Amino acid sequence: MARRSVFQRVASLLGAQKREASADPGVVPGSFRGPVDFGVRVTNDTALKVTAFYAGIRIISENIAALPKDVRRYTDRGPMSERSSDIYRLINGQPNAYTNAFSFWSVITTWVKGWGNAFAIIKRDGAGRPIELHQVHPAGVRITMVGPRKWYGVTMQNPDLMYLNGVYPDEDILHFMELTLDGLKGVNPVIYNAAALGKSIATETFAADFYRKGGANRGVMEYDGAMGDEAYEKFVKHYAESSGNFQVPLLEYGIKYRQLSIDPVASQLVQSETLSIQDVCRIINIPPHMVADLSRATFSNIEHQTIQFVQYSLRPLVKRFETELESKLFAGREAGTRDVKFILDGLLRGDTQARSQYYHNAILDGYMSRNEVRELEGYEHKEGLDEFLYPQNEGVVGQEGNQE
């Protein structure tokens, strides 16, 4: 099949997807009302207005963006950093003319955790080498398959970036996805967890409504007889004047007040908010104490939960990033000899005493030099500290009598 006919077929398929998505004007893209309806529409925008969801996404995205990132070349002596390479500049410096590296990785991570997918266009020079990475909002990307190959239709939301619109083959798009059911596209966690997030939004809406009304419970006024217009207006005026500022109103004419609503304490409003935070933490895979829920936190378990956050939340995420970057940015002979590394070591150091003990053992056991330790702690190298040390009272088994 000629290349032009392939592009025509892809463009036709992507255009059909776009028309189908916009066929029903009453449906909001990326929104959901499921069988458990709490009376609110759940979208990615409304989900981010849930404080726990917003805080969790922000913490994960900022931590990923702040990680040191390295491009390494494998040699006979092990991996060697290539900080002068163009790929290193793309992922650590300036991915494109309008975005720095921190903002790029922050928004990419936000889309992965919030939308389940994140995309970036790879712009190449005449020799096919990557020179720019342009992030694309998931709402502006459509995916289709032509034979065994994946194609992407891109529509930029920013009018100044319309020159990036078009159809791109798989090798020219960085596609990061989280949970996927088919290996082609990640599922949207907001849509799949709309019931739990809808409950969180409804809980906040109820609490806001309750406090906006001064904590007043809804009820009815009961009166046995018929009240004339003049008496009614007089009663309403007196009731409004006396019931403000949490005063106890005086009920005239034998009128009785009967409460209809359930007290927020009895309805476990506070407990519901706590459960909503835990639901959000399960969705985005973050320990509750990191979004300020300290109900189950202690001094002893927070450090271990933080380590688990790195191991079970960040590590799988950065592995997704590393794998996609390596498969799309390296070509030819570079593919098997180079890799990308997001360095998590700094987040696993623990407190000062634990770090000190770790470095002490590393230096004395001879698998780290003193300058390597200084670099990890942010200090410059010093002359004479590159040599590896080892204990004088240890040797190789079977060579006890040998001396060099």
Stockholm file with secondary structure:
# STOCKHOLM 1.0

chainA/1-404         MARRSVFQRVASLLGAQKREASADPGVVPGSFRGPVDFGVRVTNDTALKVTAFYAGIRIISENIAALPKDVRRYTDRGPMSERSSDIYRLINGQPNAYTNAFSFWSVITTWVKGWGNAFAIIKRDGAGRPIELHQVHPAGVRITMVGPRKWYGVTMQNPDLMYLNGVYPDEDILHFMELTLDGLKGVNPVIYNAAALGKSIATETFAADFYRKGGANRGVMEYDGAMGDEAYEKFVKHYAESSGNFQVPLLEYGIKYRQLSIDPVASQLVQSETLSIQDVCRIINIPPHMVADLSRATFSNIEHQTIQFVQYSLRPLVKRFETELESKLFAGREAGTRDVKFILDGLLRGDTQARSQYYHNAILDGYMSRNEVRELEGYEHKEGLDEFLYPQNEGVVGQEGNQE
#=GR chainA/1-404 SS CCHHHHHHHHHHHHHHHHHHHTSCTTSCTTEECCSSCCSSCEEHHHHTTSHHHHHHHHHHHHHHHHSCEEEEEEETTEEEECTTSHHHHHHHTCSBTTBCHHHHHHHHHHHHHHHSEEEEEEEECTTSCEEEEEEECGGGEEEEEETTEEEEEECCSSGGGGGGCEEEEGGGEEEEESSBSSSSSBCCHHHHTHHHHHHHHHHHHHHHHHHHTTTCCCEEEECSSCCCHHHHHHHHHHHHHHHGGGCCCCCCTTCEEEECSCCTTTTTHHHHHHHHHHHHHHHHTCCGGGGTCCTTCCHHHHHHHHHHIIIIIIHHHHHHHHHHHHHHHCCTTHHHHEEEEECCGGGGCCSHHHHHHHHHHHHHTTSSCHHHHHHHTTCCCCTTCCSCCCCTTCCCTTCTTCCC
#=GC SS_cons         CCHHHHHHHHHHHHHHHHHHHTSCTTSCTTEECCSSCCSSCEEHHHHTTSHHHHHHHHHHHHHHHHSCEEEEEEETTEEEECTTSHHHHHHHTCSBTTBCHHHHHHHHHHHHHHHSEEEEEEEECTTSCEEEEEEECGGGEEEEEETTEEEEEECCSSGGGGGGCEEEEGGGEEEEESSBSSSSSBCCHHHHTHHHHHHHHHHHHHHHHHHHTTTCCCEEEECSSCCCHHHHHHHHHHHHHHHGGGCCCCCCTTCEEEECSCCTTTTTHHHHHHHHHHHHHHHHTCCGGGGTCCTTCCHHHHHHHHHHIIIIIIHHHHHHHHHHHHHHHCCTTHHHHEEEEECCGGGGCCSHHHHHHHHHHHHHTTSSCHHHHHHHTTCCCCTTCCSCCCCTTCCCTTCTTCCC
//
